[in-house]
Amino acid sequence: MINAVVIAVVLMIVLCLCRLNVVISLFIGALVGGLISGMNITEIVSVFGKNIVDGAEVALSYALLGGFAALISYSGITDYLVNKIIDAIHAENSKMSRVKVKIVIIVALLAISIMSQNLIPVHIAFIPIVIPPLISLFNELNIDRRQIAIIIGFGLCFPYVLMPFGFGQIYHQIIQSGFSKADHPIEMGMIWKSMLIPSIGYIVGLIAGIYYYRKPRKYIQRDEVKDTTHTEIKPYILIVTVVSIIATFLVQLLTDSMIFGALAGVLVFFISRAYKWTELDKKFVEGIQIMSFIGVVILSANGFAGVMNETGDISKLVNGISGVIGDNKLISIIVMYLIGLVVTLGIGSSFATIPIIATLFVPLGESLGLSTMGLIALIGTASALGDSGSPASDSTLGPTAGLDVDGQHDHIRDTCIPNFVFYNIPLIIFGTIAAMVL
């Protein structure tokens, strides 16, 4: 039996692997999946268009945060620090000094990525601030950018899966809501405990990925990544930059809106008169352009998800497989993970996957005799699968946006595939263990 959702997702991924633009791939996948399910073109276009609206706020948030990030970068703070590090390497010029710098980079990027999800919840907005100025340093050290993509991918996904803070709190609330809608209420405190074992998969994947991509990889040093503008920081510029960052975080926390948080930071720059408004406007627009593509992909992914839901083939897929595998608990769990993987790969959002699979997987898990904590681990892991590796996920789009500023980092081969291999496989293994033993 042909399943429209499976066909649509596989087609979308194959087109991306063939280097077709992600947005176009999502459109074609949605169109083909909708037609296979029996929908006509008018219905597909209508559903796709209506569901785009659901991602509008997130897309605008990313665009504005990209503009704000560009202004921070324009202040010269990151360029200044990178130049100091490069000078130190050249001064010492030893293998040990280069190893030390690599270790510092890995630890620093891990810390920043993790904090971007909870302590300072800016999500991927830190990437255009931090990564582009570091490209020349990565090239100097011959660091494989796939290793950097693995490190950032860990920081973007691991915290929300395990920690109930920042974006993690939202993720856990969606899980709780999904269980409530499936008539199986749970307490918030149970979620992080249930996700302890599955989250080990991220740690194993991180260690394996860093080790696998440890060998030097040469890149061409392009002029566009060696912008030395404003490398000498004036005290007033430093004060304005710090105030803008603080304003962004405070407003975001008070309003619970990334849009108003970004606007607050941008306004500090403009009001301060640290630079001419024409200069700031140019940099602001450049920053918006960097993140706008991510916003467009998210909008398209929402449309794709809407069409997939409308086909009704997700529930058919679950029911069909459950009828074949019967009461075999281990096989059933693995199959449910694979379904979650397929859905999330297509949608590009683990947050949006939970409502789709929770209503289907909770009763199926109950029939298999899974405990409540086992069910939580199952739903949490199944929805997270694919976020690391989906061409439409902001967890892969973000790293690519920063690492591909000189056109030497491929989205699919250098970000999606490494993240998919090193995170999804361990997640399935440890998620299966959690669902079986809890």
N, C-alpha and C positions, 0 to 999 in steps of 0.2 A: 504493500500500500504506500503510495506516494504521499509524503508529508510536506505541506507547503512551507512550514517554518524551517525544516531541515534544508530543503532545497534553496530557500532564500538566503539562509546564513552561509551555507557552503559556497553558493555562487558569489556572494559578497566578498568572502575571504579569498576565493580564487582570483577574482578580478583585482583585488588589492595586491595579491602576490604577483600579478601580471603588470603591476605598476600603474593601474588605472586609479585616478583620483578617488579618495575615500568617499567623498560626497556623491560622486557619480555612481560608485559601486553600491552605495546604500539605496540610491534611487532605483537602480536596475534590479537589485535584490528585492526591494519592496514590490516593484511592479510585477516581476515574475512570480513571486510568492503569492501575491494577491490574485493573479490570473489563474494560477494552479488551483487555488482554493475555491474558485468559482465567482469571485468578485469581478465586476466589470471595471474598465479603466476609469470611468467617472467616479465610481465608489472609492477606488484606490486613491485617486487624486484628492478627493474630498476628505477621507480619513487621514491621509498623510498631512494635508494642510491644517486640519483641525488640531492634530497632535503636535505640530511644530510649536504652537503657542505655549505648550507646557514647558518648553526649554528656553523661552525668551528671556526670563529673568536671569537664569544662569549664564546664558550667552552674553547678555549685556554686562553682567558682573565681571566676566572674564575680560571683555574688551576694555572696560574702564580700569580694571586692575593692571592690565597690560600697559595702558597709558601711564598709570601711576608708576609702574615698575621702570618704564623708560625714563621718567624724570629722575628717579632715584639713581639710575645708572648714569644719567647725564651729569649728575653732581660730581662724578669722578671717584667716588669712594672705592668701588670695587677695582677700577683700573689702577688706582694708586696702590692698593694692597697687592695686586697681582704683580705690578712692576717691582715692588720691593722684594717679593718672593723670588722672581726671576733674577734680580740682581744678586740676591743672596746665593742662589744656586751657582751663578757664574763665578762669584767670588770664591766659593769653596771648591767648586768644580770636582766633586768626588761622587763616587757611586753611592756612598752612604747618605750624603746630603739629599740626593735625589730620592732615595728610598724613604727618608724621613718626610720629605714633602708629599710624596704619594700617600703615605699613611695619614698625614694631617688632612689632606684633601678628602680621603675616604671618610674619616671620622667626622670632619666638618660638614660634608654634604649629607651624611646620614643624620646628623643632629638637626641640621636645618630642615631637611625633608620631613622628619618626624614631627618637629615643632610646628611645621606648616599645617598640620592636621588637627592640632589640639591646643598647644600653649599659645601659639600665634596663628590663628586659623585663617591663613591667606590661600591655602591650597596650592595650586600650581603657579600663583602669581609671583612667587619668589624666583622662579626659573629664569625669566627674562632679565631679572636684576642681577642674579649671581652667575649664571652659566656663560653667556656670551663673552664677558670680560675674561673668563677663565680659559677660553678656547686656546689662546696663544700659549698659555701655561701647559695645558694638556698636550699641545703639539710639541712644546719644548721637552716634555718628559716622555713623549711617545706613548701616552696613556691610550689604551683602547677605549673608545667612547662607548662601546657596548657595555663595558664594565660600569661606566658612569650611569648609563641608562638603567642597569640592574640596581645600582645603589639608590637612585632617585625613585625607581619603581617600588622598592621596598618601603621607603619612607612615606610614599603616597598611599600605600595599601595596608601595610601591617598595623599602623596605629588605629585606624577606624574599625578594623576587624576585631581587635582585642580590647582597646581602651574606650570606656564610655565617656569620653571628653571631646569637645569640639565636634568635628565631623563624625567621630565615633559615637557620640551621644545620639546624633540624628540617625545613624545606621542602626543602632540598638533599639531606638524608638520605633523605627520602621519594622524591625523584626518582631517587637512586642505587639505592634498593631496588626501585623500579618497573622500572628497566632490568635489574637482576639477575634479577628474576622473568621478564623477557622474554628471558632468555639473551643479554643484551648488556651485560656488566659495564663500568662506567665509573669513572673516578677523580673524587673530590670536587672537585679543583682545576679540572676541566674545566667544571664547571657555571657558576660565576660568570663565566668567560670567555665561555661560550656565551650568557649572558643579558645581556651588555653592550649589544648592539645592541637587543634587545627592550625593555630598561629605558629606553632613550631615549624610547620612546613615552610613558612616565609624565611625563618632564620636559617634553616638548612639550605634553602634555595639561594639566599644571599651569600652564604659562605662558599657554596659550590660555584656560583656565578663569578664572584670576585677571583677565585682561584683559577677558573677556566679561562677567563679573559685577562690573566695577569701578564701575558707576554706583550712586549712592545709592538705597537702598530703605528706606522708612519703616516702622517697626513701632510698635505702641502700647506705651508704657512702663507695664508692669503692676507693681502693688505687690509681687507675689510674687518679683520678680527684684531688689528693692531692699532686701533684708534687711541691716540694718546691725548685727546682733548681733555682739558681740565685735570691733568694728573696731579697738579699741585692744588691741594684743597685749602681754601681760605676758611678761617674759623667761622665766619658768618654762614657760609655755604653748609658747613658741617652742622651747625645749630639748626638751620632751616630743614635739612634732611632728617635729622633726628626728630624734630617737632612734627614733621609731616608723617613720619612712621607712627609715632605715638598717637597722633590725631586719627590716623586710619584705624588703628587697633581699638581705640576707645570708642569711636563712633560706631564701628562694626559691632562691638560688644553691646553697646547701649541700644542700637536700633535693630540688631540681629539682621543687618543687611550689608552684604558685601558692596552693593552699589553705592550706598551713602558713605560707607567707610572709604572707598576709593576716591569718591568725590571730595571728601574732607581733606585727604592727603594732597590731592591735586590743587585744591584751593589754597592750601598753605604755601605751595610753591608760587602760585600766581600772585597772591597777596603780598608775599615777602619782597617781591621785586628783586630777587637775587639774580635773575636773568631777564632779558627783554621778553615780553610776551610773545613776540614773533618766534623767538628761538624755542621757547617752551611749547608753543603750539605745534611747531614742526616735530619736536621730539614726542610730544603727546600722541600725535596722529600716527607716528611710526610705531609706537608701542601698541596702539589699538590695532594696527595692521597685523602685528605679530600674533596677537591673541584672537583676532577676529576669525581666522580660519578655524580655530578650535571651536569657537562659538557656532559657526556655520555647521560644523560636523555634529555638534551636540543637537542642534535644531533638526538636522537631517536624521540623526539617530532616534530622536523622539518620534518623528514621522514614521520611520521604519518600524519602531516598536508598536505604534498604534495600528499599523496594518497587520503586523503579526498577531496582535491580540484579536483583531477583528476576524481573522481567518478561522479562529477557534481550533486550530490544529495543535496548539500547545497541550491542551487537555486531551486531545485525541492521542497525541504522542505518549503521554503518561499512561493513559488507560490501556492503550494498545500494548505497551511494553509490560505493564503490570499483569496483563492477562497472559502473557507468554512466559514470564519468569516465575510466576506463582509466588510461593511463600519463602523462597530462598532469600534470607536476610542480606547476606553479603553481596550477592549479585544485584539485588534490588537497590541497595545503597549506592553501589558503583554506577549503576544505570542512572539513578536520580542525579548523581553528580555530573554525569555526562550530559544529561538534559540541561542542567543548570549551566554547564559550560557552553553549550550551543546557544542557549537563550542570551546569556550575558555577552558572548562574542558578538552576537548580532546587534543587541541593544547598545552595548558599550558602557552600561552602568549597572553596577551591582546593587545600588540603591533602588533602581527601577525594576530590577529583577525580582526582588523579594515579594512584592504584592502579587506577582504573576505566579510564582511557584509555591508560595506558602499555602494558599487555599487548596492546592493540588497535593502537595507533598505531606502536609500534616496528617490528613486522614489516611493516606497510604502508609505513612510511617507508623501510625497508631495500629493499623491492621497487622503490621509486621512485629508488633510488640516492643517497639523502641521506647525508651524512657523519655521523659520530658527534656532532660538535658541532652540526651542523644539526638532528639528531634531538633533542638536548638542548634546543635553543632552541625547537623545535616543541612538545615535551611541556611544558616550563616555561611557555611563553607560553599554550598551549591551556588549561592548568589554571588559570592566573591570570586568564584572561578571564572576566568575569562576576562575579568577587569584588567588583570595583568596579561596583556597580549592582544586585546581586542583593538583592531585598527581605529575603532570609533570611540575608544575610551580616553578620557582626559588624562588618565594615568600613563598613557603611552604618547598621546599627542603633546602633552606638556614637555616631557624630556626631549622629544624630537624638535620642538619649536626652539629650544635652547641650543641643542647640540648640532643642528643643521644650519646654523647661521652662515656657514661658508659653503654649503651644498655638498658636504662630504659625509653626511650621516643619513642613511636611508631609513624611512619610517618603519617599513615592514621588516626588512632584514636585520637592521641594527637596533631597533627598539622592541618591536612586537614579538618577533620570534624568540630572542633571548629571554624576555620576560615570561613569555608563554611556557617555554621549556623549563626554566629554572624555578618558577613559582607554582604553576598549575599542577605539575606532576607531584611535587611534594605535598601540596594542599590536598589532593585526592587521597594520597596515602595516609596522611595524618588525620584527615577528616573522616576517612573510613574507620580508622582505629577508634576515634572519638565516638562515632555513632554506634560502634559495636560494644564498647566497654563502659560507656557512661550509663 
